[in-house]
Amino acid sequence: MAVNPLVVDLSHWDPADDYQEVLNAGIVACIYKATEGQNYRDPTYVDQQHAAKAVGLRWGAYHFADASDVDGQVENFMSFACPDEDEVFCLDWEDYGSNTMSVAQAKDWISKVEAQLHRPGQCVIYSGNTAKELIDGNDPFFGSRRLWLAQYSSSPVVQESWQTYWLHQYTDGNYGPSPHSIAGIGPCDINSYDGSAAELLEEWANKPVPPQPQPPHHRPRLPKLVTVNVAAPDGVFVRVLVNDLPYSRQRRVD
């Protein structure tokens, strides 16, 4: 599958040097690390946000999750990033060893941030193997929100709560399909979108409803058609009951 690189995600590890060059390279949006856990705040976030938005790039913020107190993590993200209505907000839910956020904590963080922003269902979930390993089966809570899939492959596979992803992080700047580098940044995390730039911008902060996995379709059982020939002497009343149908028929045979 060919990639369509339209979004970069960055942090203090790889900030952009020139967002005008990033825009000229065909990138239309940037999602930047804002916070981690209960205390960390990316010191480059604000300056990078202003520089990106000044050239017309769409903006988003992500919180890197850990297993610490959820209320403290919500407070850290909201008091620092507090995304505007035109900005995407994301939970970066990935493997962090013994400090990995649990399923219950992820749901709690998402619900509380959405409630404080008055944007129900709009949190974007960034995950790869973590979602596949921790979510049990088809969970409609996660499936009703957009998935930002991390998988460095040209044949991505989603956890069964989703039928597809919204964004696909196909490279970290080293692994995965090309390109690995963007002008104005260099090697970095790059994300593919299955659509046009105009379509992405139209739905950027306005959550489209993801398609949900549907249960197997069972056709209703059709009645069996049976031909019965009945012979009876004149004057004998014959009753035929058809139990597979929602009604019975009676017929007098003369």
C-alpha positions as CSV (number, residue, x, y, z in Angstrom):
1,M,0.0,0.0,0.0
2,A,1.4,3.4,-1.0
3,V,1.8,5.9,1.8
4,N,0.4,9.5,1.6
5,P,2.5,11.5,4.0
6,L,0.5,14.5,5.2
7,V,1.2,14.7,9.0
8,V,4.3,14.8,11.1
9,D,4.4,14.2,14.9
10,L,7.3,15.8,16.8
11,S,8.7,16.6,20.2
12,H,11.7,18.2,21.8
13,W,13.7,15.3,20.4
14,D,13.1,16.5,16.8
15,P,11.6,19.9,16.6
16,A,11.1,21.5,13.2
17,D,13.7,24.0,12.0
18,D,11.6,25.7,9.4
19,Y,7.8,25.1,9.2
20,Q,7.5,26.9,5.9
21,E,9.7,24.2,4.3
22,V,7.6,21.6,6.1
23,L,4.5,23.1,4.5
24,N,6.2,23.3,1.1
25,A,7.1,19.6,1.3
26,G,3.4,18.8,1.3
27,I,2.8,18.3,5.0
28,V,-0.4,20.0,6.2
29,A,-0.5,19.2,9.9
30,C,1.7,18.6,12.9
31,I,0.9,16.8,16.2
32,Y,3.3,17.7,19.0
33,K,4.1,16.2,22.3
34,A,2.7,18.4,25.1
35,T,2.9,16.4,28.3
36,E,3.9,13.1,29.8
37,G,2.7,11.6,33.0
38,Q,1.8,14.0,35.8
39,N,4.7,16.5,35.7
40,Y,6.6,16.6,32.4
41,R,5.8,19.5,29.9
42,D,7.7,19.7,26.6
43,P,9.7,23.0,26.8
44,T,9.6,23.4,23.0
45,Y,5.8,23.0,22.6
46,V,4.6,26.6,22.7
47,D,7.3,28.1,20.4
48,Q,6.8,25.2,17.9
49,Q,3.0,25.6,18.1
50,H,3.2,29.3,17.2
51,A,5.7,28.7,14.4
52,A,3.6,26.0,12.8
53,K,0.3,27.8,13.0
54,A,1.9,31.0,11.6
55,V,2.5,29.3,8.3
56,G,-0.9,27.7,8.1
57,L,-0.3,24.2,9.4
58,R,-3.0,22.5,11.4
59,W,-2.0,21.7,15.0
60,G,-2.6,18.9,17.5
61,A,-1.3,18.0,20.9
62,Y,-0.6,14.6,22.4
63,H,-0.1,13.3,26.0
64,F,2.3,10.5,26.6
65,A,0.6,8.2,29.0
66,D,2.0,6.3,32.0
67,A,0.5,4.3,34.9
68,S,0.5,7.1,37.4
69,D,-2.6,8.8,38.8
70,V,-5.0,9.6,36.0
71,D,-6.4,12.8,37.5
72,G,-2.8,14.1,37.8
73,Q,-2.2,13.3,34.2
74,V,-5.4,15.0,33.1
75,E,-4.5,18.1,35.1
76,N,-1.0,18.2,33.6
77,F,-2.3,18.0,30.0
78,M,-5.3,20.4,30.4
79,S,-3.4,23.1,32.3
80,F,-0.6,23.1,29.8
81,A,-2.0,22.2,26.3
82,C,-5.7,22.7,26.7
83,P,-6.3,22.4,22.9
84,D,-8.4,24.9,21.1
85,E,-11.5,23.8,19.1
86,D,-9.5,23.6,15.9
87,E,-6.8,21.4,17.4
88,V,-6.7,17.7,17.6
89,F,-6.0,16.1,21.0
90,C,-4.5,12.7,21.4
91,L,-3.6,10.0,24.0
92,D,-0.3,8.4,23.2
93,W,-0.9,5.0,24.6
94,E,2.1,2.7,24.1
95,D,4.3,0.2,25.8
96,Y,6.1,1.7,28.8
97,G,7.1,-1.5,30.6
98,S,5.7,-1.7,34.1
99,N,4.6,1.9,33.8
100,T,2.2,1.3,30.9
101,M,-1.2,2.8,31.2
102,S,-4.0,0.2,31.7
103,V,-7.2,-0.1,29.7
104,A,-9.3,1.3,32.6
105,Q,-6.9,4.3,33.0
106,A,-6.9,5.0,29.3
107,K,-10.7,5.1,29.3
108,D,-10.7,7.4,32.4
109,W,-8.2,9.8,30.9
110,I,-10.0,10.0,27.6
111,S,-13.4,10.5,29.2
112,K,-12.2,13.2,31.6
113,V,-10.3,15.2,29.0
114,E,-13.2,15.0,26.5
115,A,-15.6,16.2,29.3
116,Q,-13.4,19.1,30.2
117,L,-13.1,20.2,26.6
118,H,-16.8,19.6,25.9
119,R,-15.7,17.4,22.9
120,P,-17.2,14.0,23.5
121,G,-15.8,11.2,21.4
122,Q,-13.1,13.4,19.8
123,C,-10.0,12.1,21.5
124,V,-7.6,10.4,19.0
125,I,-6.0,7.3,20.3
126,Y,-2.4,6.7,19.3
127,S,-1.4,3.1,19.7
128,G,0.0,0.0,18.0
129,N,0.8,-3.3,19.8
130,T,-0.4,-1.9,23.1
131,A,-4.0,-1.7,22.0
132,K,-3.8,-5.1,20.4
133,E,-2.3,-6.7,23.5
134,L,-4.5,-4.9,26.2
135,I,-7.9,-4.4,24.6
136,D,-10.1,-7.5,24.9
137,G,-12.0,-8.1,21.7
138,N,-14.2,-5.5,20.1
139,D,-14.6,-2.6,22.6
140,P,-17.0,0.0,21.3
141,F,-15.5,2.7,23.6
142,F,-12.3,2.6,21.7
143,G,-13.9,1.8,18.3
144,S,-16.1,4.9,18.5
145,R,-13.0,7.1,18.5
146,R,-10.4,7.7,15.8
147,L,-7.3,5.4,15.8
148,W,-3.9,6.8,15.0
149,L,-2.1,3.5,14.3
150,A,1.7,3.1,14.9
151,Q,3.0,0.3,12.7
152,Y,6.1,0.6,10.5
153,S,4.7,-1.5,7.7
154,S,3.0,-1.0,4.4
155,S,0.4,-3.6,5.4
156,P,-1.0,-2.2,8.7
157,V,-3.4,-4.3,10.9
158,V,-5.7,-2.8,13.5
159,Q,-7.1,-4.1,16.7
160,E,-10.6,-5.5,16.2
161,S,-12.3,-2.6,17.9
162,W,-11.7,-0.7,14.7
163,Q,-12.2,-1.5,11.0
164,T,-9.6,0.9,10.0
165,Y,-7.3,3.7,11.2
166,W,-7.5,7.5,10.8
167,L,-3.8,8.1,10.6
168,H,-1.0,5.6,10.0
169,Q,2.4,6.3,11.5
170,Y,4.4,4.3,9.0
171,T,7.9,5.4,10.0
172,D,9.9,6.8,12.9
173,G,12.5,8.2,10.5
174,N,14.5,5.0,10.3
175,Y,12.2,2.0,9.9
176,G,9.2,1.5,7.7
177,P,8.4,2.6,4.1
178,S,9.8,5.7,2.6
179,P,10.0,8.7,2.8
180,H,11.7,8.9,6.2
181,S,12.6,12.5,6.1
182,I,10.8,15.8,5.7
183,A,12.4,19.1,4.6
184,G,12.6,21.6,7.4
185,I,12.8,18.8,10.0
186,G,14.9,15.8,8.8
187,P,14.2,12.2,9.8
188,C,11.1,12.1,11.9
189,D,7.8,10.3,12.6
190,I,5.6,10.7,9.5
191,N,2.0,9.8,9.1
192,S,-0.1,8.7,6.1
193,Y,-3.7,9.6,5.5
194,D,-5.9,7.6,3.1
195,G,-7.5,10.6,1.4
196,S,-6.7,14.1,0.1
197,A,-5.2,16.9,2.0
198,A,-8.4,18.8,1.6
199,E,-10.4,15.9,3.2
200,L,-8.0,15.7,6.1
201,L,-8.2,19.4,6.8
202,E,-12.0,19.3,6.6
203,E,-12.2,16.7,9.3
204,W,-9.1,17.6,11.3
205,A,-10.7,18.6,14.6
206,N,-14.2,17.5,13.7
207,K,-14.5,13.8,14.5
208,P,-15.9,11.6,11.7
209,V,-17.6,8.5,13.0
210,P,-15.3,5.5,12.4
211,P,-16.9,2.5,10.8
212,Q,-17.6,-0.1,13.5
213,P,-17.1,-3.8,13.2
214,Q,-20.4,-5.4,12.6
215,P,-21.6,-8.7,14.0
216,P,-22.1,-11.5,11.5
217,H,-25.3,-11.1,9.5
218,H,-27.8,-13.9,10.0
219,R,-30.5,-14.2,7.4
220,P,-33.9,-14.9,8.9
221,R,-34.9,-18.5,8.5
222,L,-37.2,-18.9,5.5
223,P,-40.1,-21.3,5.7
224,K,-39.7,-24.6,4.0
225,L,-41.9,-25.2,1.0
226,V,-43.4,-28.6,1.0
227,T,-46.0,-30.0,-1.4
228,V,-48.4,-32.4,0.2
229,N,-51.0,-34.3,-1.7
230,V,-53.9,-35.5,0.4
231,A,-56.6,-37.9,-0.8
232,A,-59.7,-38.4,1.3
233,P,-63.2,-39.7,0.8
234,D,-66.0,-37.3,0.1
235,G,-67.3,-35.5,3.2
236,V,-64.1,-36.1,5.2
237,F,-62.6,-32.9,6.8
238,V,-58.8,-32.6,6.5
239,R,-56.9,-30.1,8.7
240,V,-53.3,-29.1,7.8
241,L,-51.2,-27.2,10.4
242,V,-48.0,-25.6,9.1
243,N,-45.9,-25.0,12.3
244,D,-42.9,-23.3,10.6
245,L,-45.1,-20.5,9.5
246,P,-46.4,-17.7,11.7
247,Y,-49.9,-18.8,10.9
248,S,-51.8,-22.0,10.2
249,R,-54.0,-22.9,7.3
250,Q,-57.1,-25.1,7.3
251,R,-58.7,-26.3,4.2
252,R,-61.7,-28.5,3.6
253,V,-61.1,-31.2,1.1
254,D,-64.3,-32.1,-0.8
